[in-house]
Amino acid sequence: MFQAIINEFVNFVLPNSCLVCACPIDANESFLCRNCSSKLEPYNDVHPWQEEFKALGIIDNSLSAYWFRAGKELQPLLHAMKYRKMRSVGRMLGRDLGRLIAEMDAPPFDLVIPVPLHKAKFRDRTYNQSDFIADGINETLRIKVMTGAIKRTRFTPSQTKLDKAARKENVSDAFAVNPKHAGEIKRKNIVVVDDVITTGATILECCSALKKSGAGKIWAVSAAYAELKIDD
């Protein structure tokens, strides 16, 4: 009761605002109002490349929590997580992913591994947004998060303006398992998580590195799926 009174007073003096619509939100809504939350669009489809990746024997299943569409409600959330270090956004998205995995016929997972940033980009940003999402999955499923298991072996330019073939070439052999974690990966069932999946090129390379190190079942998951659209 006392805490509720404090929350109401704090919100009156310093009202919180929804990250999407900027409307005031109450103490139970940390960054997203109920109206905007209801407009997030679940991704209920199958990734268009899923069967192709399964046939390669690298990724056993894949899923995304939401559609990413430019200008829609999810975009400011992803930007807040990626560029403003909002852990709470990533954890929320991770919890949503965890619930989706729990509803499926999934193997017992041993590890959650985030797609890594290159060390130069990590030094510049000081954090990896995929770590936040992994933490949210852990909150729901209690699967150990292992950061640093995969490393980028070279710097890769942004994929944003590249077509499918160029994306694949851009990240080809760009990831390797960290030798100090190689023994912990063998025969382990792993969830590999990224913030946004488009063609799947990046996460496929990560999963390929894990398979080469003897990983068991691998699921590739992301907070969002975005259709590939290249500007002229």
C-alpha positions in Angstrom: 0.0 0.0 0.0 2.8 2.4 1.0 4.8 1.6 -2.1 1.7 2.2 -4.3 1.3 5.7 -2.8 5.0 6.4 -3.5 4.6 5.2 -7.1 1.6 7.4 -7.6 3.5 10.4 -6.2 6.6 9.8 -8.3 4.4 9.5 -11.5 2.6 12.7 -10.6 5.9 14.6 -10.2 7.9 12.8 -12.9 5.4 11.1 -15.2 6.7 8.2 -17.2 6.0 8.2 -20.9 5.4 5.4 -23.4 8.3 4.9 -25.7 6.0 4.6 -28.7 3.3 7.2 -28.3 4.8 9.4 -25.4 1.5 9.2 -23.5 1.9 9.1 -19.7 1.9 5.5 -18.2 1.3 4.3 -14.7 3.7 2.7 -12.3 2.9 -0.8 -13.6 3.9 0.1 -17.2 7.7 0.6 -17.3 8.0 1.8 -20.9 5.0 0.8 -23.0 1.4 1.7 -22.5 -1.4 -0.9 -22.8 -2.7 0.5 -26.1 0.7 0.3 -27.8 1.5 -3.1 -26.3 -1.7 -4.4 -27.9 -0.6 -3.2 -31.3 2.7 -5.3 -31.3 2.3 -7.7 -34.2 3.2 -11.4 -33.3 5.1 -13.3 -35.9 3.1 -16.4 -36.4 4.6 -17.5 -39.7 7.5 -19.8 -40.6 10.7 -18.1 -41.6 10.9 -18.4 -45.4 14.4 -19.9 -45.2 13.7 -22.3 -42.4 13.4 -25.5 -44.4 16.5 -24.6 -46.4 18.5 -24.2 -43.2 17.1 -27.4 -41.7 18.2 -29.3 -44.8 21.8 -28.1 -44.1 21.7 -29.9 -40.8 22.7 -26.8 -38.9 19.5 -25.2 -37.5 16.8 -27.5 -36.3 14.1 -24.8 -35.8 13.7 -21.1 -35.8 11.2 -18.5 -34.6 10.7 -14.8 -34.0 8.4 -13.1 -31.4 7.2 -10.2 -33.5 7.1 -8.7 -37.0 9.4 -5.7 -37.5 7.7 -3.1 -39.8 9.2 0.4 -40.2 7.3 3.1 -38.4 5.3 0.6 -36.3 5.2 0.1 -32.6 8.1 -2.3 -32.3 10.6 0.0 -34.0 11.1 2.5 -31.1 11.4 -0.4 -28.6 14.2 -2.0 -30.6 15.9 1.3 -31.0 15.7 2.0 -27.3 17.2 -1.4 -26.6 19.9 -1.1 -29.2 21.0 2.5 -28.9 19.8 3.6 -25.4 20.8 0.5 -23.5 17.3 -0.2 -22.3 17.7 -3.7 -20.7 14.1 -3.8 -19.7 13.0 -3.8 -23.3 15.3 -6.7 -24.2 14.2 -8.7 -21.2 10.6 -8.2 -22.1 11.2 -9.4 -25.6 13.2 -12.3 -24.3 10.4 -13.4 -21.9 8.0 -13.3 -24.8 10.4 -15.6 -26.8 10.8 -17.9 -23.8 7.0 -18.3 -23.6 6.9 -19.1 -27.3 9.6 -21.8 -26.9 7.8 -23.2 -23.9 4.6 -23.7 -26.0 6.5 -25.7 -28.6 7.8 -29.3 -28.8 11.3 -28.2 -27.9 14.2 -30.3 -26.7 15.6 -29.7 -23.3 17.9 -26.8 -23.8 21.3 -26.4 -22.0 22.4 -23.0 -23.2 21.2 -19.6 -24.6 24.0 -18.0 -26.7 23.6 -14.4 -28.0 24.9 -13.4 -31.4 28.0 -11.4 -30.6 29.1 -8.0 -31.7 32.6 -7.5 -33.1 34.9 -6.4 -30.2 35.5 -3.0 -31.8 31.8 -2.3 -31.9 31.3 -3.7 -28.4 34.0 -1.3 -27.1 32.3 1.6 -28.8 28.8 0.6 -27.6 29.9 -1.1 -24.3 27.0 -3.6 -24.5 25.3 -6.2 -26.7 21.6 -5.8 -27.0 21.2 -9.6 -27.7 22.5 -10.2 -24.2 19.4 -8.5 -22.8 17.1 -10.7 -24.8 19.0 -13.8 -23.7 18.5 -12.7 -20.1 14.7 -12.5 -20.7 14.7 -16.0 -22.1 16.6 -17.2 -19.0 14.0 -15.5 -16.8 11.3 -17.6 -18.4 13.0 -20.9 -19.1 15.9 -20.9 -16.6 18.4 -21.8 -19.3 22.0 -20.8 -18.7 23.1 -17.8 -20.7 26.7 -18.1 -22.1 28.1 -14.8 -23.5 31.4 -15.0 -25.2 30.9 -18.5 -26.5 31.0 -17.2 -30.1 33.3 -14.5 -31.3 33.5 -12.5 -34.5 36.7 -13.3 -36.3 36.5 -10.2 -38.5 34.7 -6.9 -38.6 31.7 -7.0 -41.0 29.9 -3.9 -42.4 26.2 -3.3 -41.6 23.9 -5.7 -43.4 21.2 -3.0 -43.7 21.7 -2.0 -47.3 22.8 -5.4 -48.7 20.8 -7.9 -50.7 20.5 -11.6 -49.7 23.6 -12.7 -51.6 25.7 -9.9 -50.3 24.6 -10.5 -46.8 25.6 -14.1 -47.0 29.0 -13.2 -48.4 29.5 -10.4 -45.8 29.2 -12.8 -42.9 30.8 -15.9 -44.4 33.2 -17.5 -41.9 32.9 -14.4 -39.7 32.3 -16.4 -36.5 34.1 -19.0 -34.5 33.6 -20.7 -31.2 35.8 -19.3 -28.4 38.3 -22.1 -27.7 37.9 -21.7 -23.9 34.1 -22.6 -24.3 34.5 -25.3 -26.9 34.3 -28.1 -24.4 31.1 -26.7 -22.8 29.3 -26.7 -26.2 29.7 -30.3 -27.3 26.5 -32.3 -27.3 24.6 -29.3 -25.8 21.2 -28.2 -27.1 21.4 -24.5 -27.7 19.2 -21.5 -28.3 21.0 -18.8 -30.4 19.4 -15.4 -30.1 19.6 -12.2 -32.1 17.5 -9.0 -32.0 16.3 -9.0 -35.6 16.5 -11.8 -38.3 16.0 -10.9 -41.9 17.6 -13.4 -44.3 19.1 -15.5 -41.5 22.6 -15.2 -42.9 24.2 -14.0 -39.6 22.6 -16.4 -37.3 23.2 -19.3 -39.7 26.9 -18.5 -39.6 26.8 -18.5 -35.8 25.0 -21.8 -35.6 27.4 -23.3 -38.2 30.3 -22.5 -35.9 28.5 -24.2 -33.0 27.8 -27.3 -35.0 31.4 -27.6 -36.1 32.2 -27.7 -32.3 29.9 -30.6 -31.8 26.7 -28.8 -30.6 23.5 -30.9 -30.4 20.1 -29.4 -31.4 20.1 -25.7 -32.3 17.2 -23.3 -32.4 17.7 -19.8 -33.9 15.4 -17.2 -32.4 15.0 -13.5 -32.5 12.9 -10.7 -31.0 11.7 -9.7 -34.5 11.6 -10.8 -38.1 12.0 -8.2 -40.9 11.4 -8.8 -44.6 14.3 -7.8 -46.8 13.8 -4.5 -48.4 16.7 -2.8 -50.1 16.4 0.9 -50.9 17.3 2.0 -54.4 
